[in-house]
Amino acid sequence: MDDRRSTHGSEERVAIVGAGVAGAGAACALDGTATVTVFEKASRVGGRTATRRNHGCRYDYGANYCKDEAGVGDLLTDLNGEGPIDIDAPVWTFDGSGTVSEGRDTDERKWTYRAGIDQLPKRLFERSDGTVETDTRIGHIERADGWRLENAAGDGLGTFDSVVLTPPAPQTANLLASAAWESDLREELVESIESVPFRTTVSAVLHYPFALDRPYYALVNTDGEHDVGWLSREGCKPGHVPDDESLLIAQMAPDWSAERYGESTEEIAGAAAEMVADLLDDERLADPDWVDSKGWRLAQPDGGVDTERLDRAGEENLFFAGDWVAGEGRIHLALRSGLDAGERVAERA
Ligand SMILES: Cc1cc2nc3c(=O)[nH]c(=O)nc-3n(C[C@H](O)[C@H](O)[C@H](O)COP(=O)(O)OP(=O)(O)OC[C@H]3O[C@@H](n4cnc5c(N)ncnc54)[C@H](O)[C@@H]3O)c2cc1C
């Protein structure tokens, strides 16, 4: 494909790489000030905010819910369609020995949508004026008269006044490492961004043809001593699972996940089901009637980044957003980071 120029005359042209919630936030913040194109390597928007539909159930197989914090609440309640719903039941804890305790829970809201958590990025993109190009992996960026982007096949996708990079830190560092941009700052940015640690999480989805009554929505392991890190009941989200069925999401601990990443769904779900049956002391749970799984190699950042260096890149019309910029793997923080980046681009436009 040949390079494209904006059809909007002299209006600022902005490219956003990545259509997760950070990319969605950046696109929304730029409404009315720039012509925005969002490039997404996957065939759908949302990134790690993801929902599947199977056998009459809906389940969030990446992020589970979004908190109403960091000033994103008004934006989320203002989106088209049925508003966010709160998961009422609490989160309890368990330790390495499998002892379950009431606790940890706070009064925080746990938001999702009847149709799934992926409604959040979908509706943000619907609201924004930006154009989303899915199935388009950015393979190369070049500092030219602006920023020139190429897809993975080396085809030019256009030259933009500003770029916002939102892929997880290791992928953003790779793009910068190979960028055609002669600058000491590029090397400093690569060094800072590639140092952000990311953990791997394998999620097992376990379905049962019977109801499972428990006083909590989820259990979280608090001492890091169990191979299950998080276990939740998707049926606590209205509209996700029929009343006489159960669907459990088991997110496995980082070490276990890194070791078993890439194994088949049957292997992952089989091992997870055994552990879940043990943890909930219910042997029926060792034998789900259907299963699913997803490996998230870059699941969540375990640390932050030198934001002073990132801020300096703004002088070159290069911006960053995402949970790793915020320093924690949370939807509301990724969204906040995207909104902030979009506002900074708009100020320079
Ligand atoms: C298993 C799991 C459970 C979680 N649970 C929760 C939870 O309960 N609550 C919570 O708040 N958060 C949770 N999180 C974290 C939350 O999902 C993330 O913090 C948030 O979704 C990050 O959004 P983002 O836009 O920064 O990144 P992403 O969602 O990763 O978006 C980046 C996008 O960039 C795209 N991309 C990458 N490289 C390229 C390229 N070269 N060209 C084009 N596109 C590219 C990717 O395909 C992706 O769509 C969880 C995450 C995981 C994996």
The ligand as a Tripos MOL2 file, in Angstrom:
@<TRIPOS>MOLECULE
LIG
   53    58     1     0     0
SMALL
NO_CHARGES

@<TRIPOS>ATOM
      1 C1         -5.3110  -12.5890   32.6820 C.3       1 LIG1
      2 C2         -5.4300  -11.1200   32.9750 C.ar      1 LIG1
      3 C3         -6.2560  -10.6820   34.0090 C.ar      1 LIG1
      4 C4         -6.3910   -9.3260   34.2870 C.ar      1 LIG1
      5 N1         -7.2850   -8.9240   35.2400 N.ar      1 LIG1
      6 C5         -7.5360   -7.6100   35.3930 C.ar      1 LIG1
      7 C6         -8.6130   -7.1710   36.2070 C.ar      1 LIG1
      8 O1         -9.3830   -7.9600   36.7540 O.2       1 LIG1
      9 N2         -8.8040   -5.8380   36.3490 N.ar      1 LIG1
     10 C7         -8.0170   -4.9200   35.7010 C.ar      1 LIG1
     11 O2         -8.2490   -3.7100   35.8440 O.2       1 LIG1
     12 N3         -7.0120   -5.3120   34.8810 N.ar      1 LIG1
     13 C8         -6.7690   -6.6240   34.7070 C.ar      1 LIG1
     14 N4         -5.7980   -7.0390   33.8360 N.ar      1 LIG1
     15 C9         -4.9290   -6.0290   33.2050 C.3       1 LIG1
     16 C10        -5.6260   -5.2970   32.0400 C.3       1 LIG1
     17 O3         -6.1700   -6.2120   31.1370 O.3       1 LIG1
     18 C11        -4.5820   -4.4320   31.3460 C.3       1 LIG1
     19 O4         -3.9160   -3.6110   32.3010 O.3       1 LIG1
     20 C12        -5.1810   -3.5120   30.2800 C.3       1 LIG1
     21 O5         -6.1420   -4.1770   29.4950 O.3       1 LIG1
     22 C13        -4.0290   -2.9890   29.4250 C.3       1 LIG1
     23 O6         -4.5210   -2.1960   28.3690 O.3       1 LIG1
     24 P1         -3.4910   -1.5710   27.3330 P.3       1 LIG1
     25 O7         -4.2820   -0.8210   26.3340 O.co2     1 LIG1
     26 O8         -2.4190   -0.8720   28.1000 O.co2     1 LIG1
     27 O9         -2.7380   -2.8130   26.6430 O.3       1 LIG1
     28 P2         -3.3220   -3.9670   25.6950 P.3       1 LIG1
     29 O10        -4.6970   -4.3150   26.0800 O.co2     1 LIG1
     30 O11        -2.3000   -5.0280   25.6640 O.co2     1 LIG1
     31 O12        -3.3850   -3.2540   24.2650 O.3       1 LIG1
     32 C14        -2.2560   -3.1260   23.4260 C.3       1 LIG1
     33 C15        -2.6750   -3.4800   22.0040 C.3       1 LIG1
     34 O13        -1.5580   -3.3000   21.1380 O.3       1 LIG1
     35 C16        -1.6260   -4.2710   20.1250 C.3       1 LIG1
     36 N5         -0.3020   -4.3660   19.5070 N.ar      1 LIG1
     37 C17         0.8510   -4.8460   20.0440 C.ar      1 LIG1
     38 N6          1.8640   -4.7090   19.1680 N.ar      1 LIG1
     39 C18         1.3480   -4.1370   18.0610 C.ar      1 LIG1
     40 C19         1.9060   -3.7430   16.8010 C.ar      1 LIG1
     41 N7          3.2100   -3.9100   16.5230 N.pl3     1 LIG1
     42 N8          1.0800   -3.1890   15.8730 N.ar      1 LIG1
     43 C20        -0.2440   -3.0040   16.1390 C.ar      1 LIG1
     44 N9         -0.8210   -3.3650   17.3160 N.ar      1 LIG1
     45 C21        -0.0240   -3.9090   18.2550 C.ar      1 LIG1
     46 C22        -2.0660   -5.5200   20.8720 C.3       1 LIG1
     47 O14        -2.6080   -6.4940   19.9870 O.3       1 LIG1
     48 C23        -3.1030   -4.9380   21.8440 C.3       1 LIG1
     49 O15        -4.4060   -4.9860   21.3050 O.3       1 LIG1
     50 C24        -5.6410   -8.3850   33.5400 C.ar      1 LIG1
     51 C25        -4.8050   -8.8210   32.4940 C.ar      1 LIG1
     52 C26        -4.7040  -10.1690   32.2120 C.ar      1 LIG1
     53 C27        -3.8570  -10.6200   31.0510 C.3       1 LIG1
@<TRIPOS>BOND
     1     1     2 1
     2     2     3 ar
     3     2    52 ar
     4     3     4 ar
     5     4     5 ar
     6     4    50 ar
     7     5     6 ar
     8     6     7 ar
     9     6    13 1
    10     7     8 2
    11     7     9 ar
    12     9    10 ar
    13    10    11 2
    14    10    12 ar
    15    12    13 ar
    16    13    14 ar
    17    14    15 1
    18    14    50 ar
    19    15    16 1
    20    16    17 1
    21    16    18 1
    22    18    19 1
    23    18    20 1
    24    20    21 1
    25    20    22 1
    26    22    23 1
    27    23    24 1
    28    24    25 2
    29    24    26 1
    30    24    27 1
    31    27    28 1
    32    28    29 2
    33    28    30 1
    34    28    31 1
    35    31    32 1
    36    32    33 1
    37    33    34 1
    38    33    48 1
    39    34    35 1
    40    35    36 1
    41    35    46 1
    42    36    37 ar
    43    36    45 ar
    44    37    38 ar
    45    38    39 ar
    46    39    40 ar
    47    39    45 ar
    48    40    41 1
    49    40    42 ar
    50    42    43 ar
    51    43    44 ar
    52    44    45 ar
    53    46    47 1
    54    46    48 1
    55    48    49 1
    56    50    51 ar
    57    51    52 ar
    58    52    53 1
@<TRIPOS>SUBSTRUCTURE
     1 LIG1         1 GROUP 0 **** ****
